[in-house]
Amino acid sequence: MSESTHQCGGCGGCGGHHHGEPSEPQKLAVNALSQVKKVIGIAGGKGGVGKSLVTGLLAAGLAAGGQEVAILDADIANPAIPRMFELPQSVTRGEAGLYPAITDSGIKVMSIGLLTEDETDTVTTRGLVMAGIVEQFWATVVWDQVDCLLIDLPSGLGDVTEFAFERLQLDGIILVTTAQELANQAARRTIRLALEHQVPILGLVENFSNSFDGNAAEAVSRAFQLPILDRLPLDFDFSTAADTGRVEAFTPYPLAKTIEVLITI
């Protein structure tokens, strides 16, 4: 993961600090037994844009290309990742922390859905509590060696997304949206929040690209000078695979350009 090279340690003479100005909170470290090369957030400005499906497809494509991949499911209220990979409640606890479940292709997954008795159990809807759960996962999950950790962020600009942008060492985010104007109003808010916290935005994925009239995603791309990395059509094979735990079954994997970007950053 990228790290800041300046550590003033209260030097007093650093020109990067000014009295009276708030400083960014310190970034949190992952579990000491984990070596994570890069962390990428998958964000969606509003619900229903297919953010979790994009996360699953990206993870499967990266793993098929030989990458060591992990997913942190930060959508505490509506965890979808365990169902996509047909994972049982198989997270284990050890003295060093929590050990993630592992999919058929070797993708490591941590989700609140793997810790509840039933996948439909309600955990909480209070934002600060959900952010605290994500913080606990960040600190206690033993990922071991990982090339790319994908964080499936919840929709909108709640406490979990704010926490991730502010406290986690993100190497970038992918923003999932559609051609619909309402989706892109929300996307603009997410982009501005990311810019406020100096989180790199790697580009957009336009989902359901053959299902909406208009060019709202193009307008966002031009306004913020962000590339549209891939366009994912509405394909019932994708949704069926997600519902039946077969996201890893697609070959060749879609989202090839986005996968290439994630490999090369």
C-alpha positions as CSV (number, residue, x, y, z in Angstrom):
1,M,0.0,0.0,0.0
2,S,1.1,3.5,-0.7
3,E,2.3,5.4,2.3
4,S,3.2,9.0,3.1
5,T,7.0,9.6,3.2
6,H,6.9,12.5,5.7
7,Q,6.9,11.7,9.4
8,C,7.5,14.9,11.3
9,G,6.9,13.4,14.7
10,G,5.9,16.8,16.1
11,C,9.0,18.6,14.8
12,G,7.4,22.0,15.1
13,G,9.1,23.4,12.1
14,C,7.3,21.5,9.4
15,G,5.7,23.8,6.8
16,G,3.0,21.2,6.2
17,H,1.3,22.0,9.5
18,H,-0.4,25.3,10.5
19,H,-1.7,26.2,13.9
20,G,-5.5,26.1,14.0
21,E,-5.9,23.9,10.9
22,P,-7.5,20.4,11.4
23,S,-5.2,17.6,10.4
24,E,-6.3,14.4,8.6
25,P,-6.7,11.5,11.1
26,Q,-3.9,9.0,11.1
27,K,-4.5,6.0,8.7
28,L,-5.1,2.7,10.4
29,A,-2.7,-0.3,9.9
30,V,-3.9,-3.7,8.8
31,N,-3.3,-6.8,11.0
32,A,0.4,-7.2,11.7
33,L,0.4,-10.6,10.1
34,S,-1.0,-9.3,6.8
35,Q,0.9,-8.0,3.9
36,V,-1.4,-6.2,1.5
37,K,0.1,-4.6,-1.5
38,K,-2.8,-2.4,-2.5
39,V,-6.3,-1.6,-1.3
40,I,-9.1,-0.6,-3.7
41,G,-12.5,0.6,-2.7
42,I,-15.5,-0.3,-4.9
43,A,-18.1,2.5,-4.4
44,G,-21.5,3.3,-5.7
45,G,-23.2,6.6,-5.2
46,K,-26.7,5.0,-4.8
47,G,-28.2,1.6,-4.2
48,G,-29.0,-0.7,-7.1
49,V,-26.1,0.1,-9.4
50,G,-24.6,-3.4,-9.1
51,K,-21.6,-2.4,-7.0
52,S,-21.3,-5.8,-5.2
53,L,-21.6,-7.7,-8.5
54,V,-18.8,-5.6,-10.0
55,T,-16.7,-6.3,-6.9
56,G,-17.2,-10.0,-7.3
57,L,-16.5,-10.1,-11.0
58,L,-13.3,-8.0,-10.5
59,A,-12.1,-10.3,-7.7
60,A,-12.8,-13.4,-9.9
61,G,-11.0,-11.9,-12.9
62,L,-7.9,-10.9,-10.8
63,A,-7.7,-14.3,-9.3
64,A,-8.0,-16.0,-12.7
65,G,-5.0,-13.9,-13.8
66,G,-2.8,-15.2,-10.9
67,Q,-3.3,-12.4,-8.4
68,E,-3.8,-13.1,-4.7
69,V,-7.1,-11.4,-4.0
70,A,-9.2,-10.6,-1.0
71,I,-12.6,-9.0,-0.4
72,L,-13.6,-7.0,2.7
73,D,-17.4,-6.8,2.6
74,A,-18.0,-3.4,4.2
75,D,-21.7,-3.4,3.5
76,I,-22.7,-4.4,7.0
77,A,-26.4,-3.8,6.6
78,N,-26.7,-5.7,3.3
79,P,-23.8,-8.1,2.8
80,A,-24.0,-9.7,-0.7
81,I,-20.5,-11.2,-1.2
82,P,-21.0,-14.5,0.7
83,R,-24.0,-15.5,-1.5
84,M,-22.1,-14.6,-4.7
85,F,-19.4,-17.1,-3.9
86,E,-21.6,-19.6,-2.1
87,L,-19.6,-19.3,1.1
88,P,-20.9,-20.9,4.3
89,Q,-20.4,-19.3,7.7
90,S,-16.8,-20.4,7.7
91,V,-14.7,-17.6,9.2
92,T,-12.4,-19.0,11.9
93,R,-11.0,-17.3,15.0
94,G,-7.5,-17.7,16.3
95,E,-5.1,-16.1,18.7
96,A,-3.8,-13.8,16.0
97,G,-7.3,-12.7,14.9
98,L,-10.0,-13.6,12.4
99,Y,-9.2,-15.8,9.4
100,P,-11.2,-15.2,6.3
101,A,-13.3,-17.7,4.3
102,I,-11.7,-18.9,1.1
103,T,-13.6,-19.4,-2.2
104,D,-13.0,-22.1,-4.8
105,S,-10.5,-20.0,-6.7
106,G,-8.6,-18.9,-3.5
107,I,-10.2,-15.5,-3.0
108,K,-10.2,-14.6,0.7
109,V,-13.4,-13.1,2.0
110,M,-14.5,-11.4,5.3
111,S,-18.1,-10.4,5.7
112,I,-20.5,-9.9,8.5
113,G,-22.7,-12.4,6.6
114,L,-20.1,-15.1,7.5
115,L,-20.5,-14.4,11.2
116,T,-24.3,-14.5,11.6
117,E,-26.4,-17.7,12.0
118,D,-28.5,-16.8,8.9
119,E,-27.6,-14.7,5.9
120,T,-30.8,-12.6,6.5
121,D,-30.0,-11.8,10.1
122,T,-30.1,-8.1,10.8
123,V,-26.9,-6.7,12.5
124,T,-27.6,-3.0,12.9
125,T,-28.5,0.1,10.9
126,R,-26.6,2.6,13.0
127,G,-23.9,4.1,10.9
128,L,-21.2,4.6,13.6
129,V,-21.7,1.0,14.8
130,M,-21.3,-0.3,11.3
131,A,-18.1,1.8,10.8
132,G,-16.8,0.3,14.0
133,I,-17.4,-3.3,12.7
134,V,-15.4,-2.4,9.5
135,E,-12.6,-0.9,11.7
136,Q,-12.5,-4.2,13.7
137,F,-12.3,-6.3,10.5
138,W,-9.5,-4.0,9.2
139,A,-7.4,-4.5,12.4
140,T,-8.1,-8.1,13.2
141,V,-8.4,-10.1,9.9
142,V,-5.3,-12.1,9.1
143,W,-5.1,-11.8,5.3
144,D,-1.6,-13.2,5.0
145,Q,-0.1,-12.3,1.5
146,V,-2.5,-10.3,-0.7
147,D,-1.8,-8.5,-4.0
148,C,-5.2,-6.7,-4.1
149,L,-7.7,-6.2,-1.3
150,L,-11.1,-5.0,-2.7
151,I,-13.4,-3.3,-0.2
152,D,-17.1,-3.5,-1.2
153,L,-18.3,-0.2,0.2
154,P,-22.0,0.4,1.1
155,S,-24.1,2.7,-1.1
156,G,-24.3,6.4,-0.4
157,L,-22.3,8.6,1.8
158,G,-22.9,7.2,5.3
159,D,-20.5,6.7,8.2
160,V,-18.8,3.6,6.7
161,T,-17.8,5.3,3.4
162,E,-16.7,8.4,5.3
163,F,-14.6,6.2,7.7
164,A,-13.1,4.3,4.8
165,F,-12.1,7.4,2.9
166,E,-10.7,9.1,6.1
167,R,-9.0,6.2,8.0
168,L,-8.1,3.4,5.6
169,Q,-5.1,3.5,3.4
170,L,-6.9,3.3,0.0
171,D,-4.8,3.2,-3.1
172,G,-7.8,4.2,-5.1
173,I,-11.5,3.7,-5.7
174,I,-13.6,2.4,-8.6
175,L,-17.0,4.1,-8.9
176,V,-19.9,2.0,-10.2
177,T,-22.7,4.0,-11.8
178,T,-25.2,3.8,-14.7
179,A,-26.2,6.0,-17.6
180,Q,-29.2,7.2,-15.4
181,E,-29.1,10.8,-14.2
182,L,-30.2,9.9,-10.7
183,A,-27.4,7.5,-10.3
184,N,-24.9,10.1,-11.4
185,Q,-26.1,12.8,-9.1
186,A,-25.2,10.4,-6.3
187,A,-21.9,9.5,-8.1
188,R,-20.9,13.2,-8.1
189,R,-21.3,13.4,-4.3
190,T,-19.1,10.3,-3.9
191,I,-16.5,11.8,-6.1
192,R,-16.4,15.1,-4.2
193,L,-16.1,13.2,-0.9
194,A,-13.2,11.2,-2.3
195,L,-11.5,14.3,-3.5
196,E,-12.0,16.0,-0.1
197,H,-10.1,13.1,1.5
198,Q,-7.5,12.9,-1.3
199,V,-8.5,9.4,-2.3
200,P,-7.5,8.6,-5.9
201,I,-10.4,7.9,-8.2
202,L,-9.2,5.3,-10.8
203,G,-12.3,5.6,-13.0
204,L,-15.9,4.7,-13.6
205,V,-17.6,1.4,-14.4
206,E,-20.9,2.0,-16.2
207,N,-23.2,-0.9,-15.3
208,F,-26.4,-1.8,-17.1
209,S,-24.9,0.0,-20.1
210,N,-27.6,-1.2,-22.5
211,S,-30.5,-0.5,-20.3
212,F,-30.8,3.3,-19.8
213,D,-31.2,6.1,-22.3
214,G,-29.0,9.1,-21.8
215,N,-25.3,9.8,-21.3
216,A,-25.1,10.8,-17.6
217,A,-22.0,8.7,-17.0
218,E,-20.3,10.4,-19.9
219,A,-21.2,13.8,-18.4
220,V,-19.6,12.8,-15.0
221,S,-16.6,11.5,-16.8
222,R,-16.1,14.8,-18.6
223,A,-16.8,17.0,-15.6
224,F,-14.2,15.3,-13.4
225,Q,-11.8,14.1,-16.1
226,L,-12.3,10.5,-15.1
227,P,-12.1,7.6,-17.6
228,I,-15.0,5.2,-18.0
229,L,-12.9,2.0,-17.7
230,D,-15.6,-0.5,-18.7
231,R,-19.3,-0.7,-19.7
232,L,-21.0,-3.8,-18.3
233,P,-24.3,-4.7,-20.1
234,L,-27.3,-6.0,-18.4
235,D,-26.8,-9.7,-18.7
236,F,-29.1,-12.1,-16.8
237,D,-26.3,-14.6,-16.7
238,F,-24.4,-12.2,-14.4
239,S,-27.4,-11.8,-12.0
240,T,-28.1,-15.6,-12.1
241,A,-24.5,-16.3,-11.3
242,A,-24.6,-13.9,-8.3
243,D,-27.8,-15.4,-7.0
244,T,-26.5,-19.0,-7.3
245,G,-22.9,-18.5,-6.0
246,R,-21.2,-18.9,-9.4
247,V,-19.5,-15.6,-9.9
248,E,-16.2,-17.4,-10.4
249,A,-17.6,-19.3,-13.4
250,F,-17.3,-16.6,-16.1
251,T,-14.6,-17.1,-18.7
252,P,-13.4,-14.9,-20.2
253,Y,-14.0,-12.5,-17.4
254,P,-15.7,-9.2,-18.1
255,L,-14.3,-5.8,-17.0
256,A,-11.0,-6.5,-18.6
257,K,-9.8,-2.9,-18.7
258,T,-10.6,-2.3,-15.1
259,I,-8.8,-5.5,-14.1
260,E,-5.8,-4.3,-16.1
261,V,-5.8,-1.0,-14.3
262,L,-5.9,-2.7,-10.9
263,I,-3.0,-4.9,-11.8
264,T,-0.8,-2.1,-13.0
265,I,-1.3,0.6,-10.3
